[in-house]
Amino acid sequence: MRPTGTTRRGALAATGAFAAGAVLAACGSDTDDTAGARKGSAHGSARTAADGTSSARTEKALRTSASRTTATLLARYESVLRAHPSTAAGLTPLRDAVRAHLAAVSPGKAPAPGTAPSPATGTAAAPAAAVKELAAAERTAADTYTALLADAPGELARLLASVAAACAAHAYLLTELAKETPA
């Protein structure tokens, strides 16, 4: 008899599809943000070069911050996968989604170099504990992306919101995976 309810495999497949859809939707065209400027609206034509430069600087700073957060999260996944190869089946799809997030949020669309976790946040000795730590790191990343939303322009805000939602989903899946992972 097949068990009812959500299985780990089903949940991971759904999250992978959700994350891929979110990244693809967030990486779409920017017609919503630039339509007013292209039509020559009063607001778009009154925009000065200084405003454009300031906006570009702000976006680059936000992307750099998001990229740093994502690179650190990716490094944590890599660390756990190296320390606990038995977790690869559950962690690899999530790690791949984080890698796609890094490519999407990085300034200039070039992925930022990976950042190794600090020694204070090293990988736990037990696989279940390491997966729980990854869940906590995903929740922290989701909070970071959410905080960046306040200053982000339209298209970047949508991207950050999608990545934050994916991180929250990852945190849930990792929490469930930790329950199934041998201590």
C-alpha angles and dihedrals in degrees: 000000000000116000116245125228132043117333124203092244092050093046093049091048091050092048092048090052091045093049093047091049092048093050093046092048092047092049093056127116123304097227093124093059098042102036093091093050093048093051090056096242117179091253094047095047093045092057111113128217089249091058090050092049092047091048091049091049091049092049092048091050091049092047090048091052092047090046092052091050092048094046090052091049091049090051089053090053090049091049093051092046091052093047096042112029089173088074094058096101092058100033103042097074091047092047090051090052090051089051089053089049089054092053091048099048100038116110110258088011089271110127114247118240114270119264119215116227114256117258089251089062097044123149118284118245095235118065093225092052091048091052090049089052089052089052089053090048090052090051090050091049091050089052091049093051091047091053090052091056094079093068100032123109118237105276094038090047090055091049093049091047090052092049091047090052091049090050091052090051090048090051090054093047092047091051089053091044091052089058090056096042117096113249 
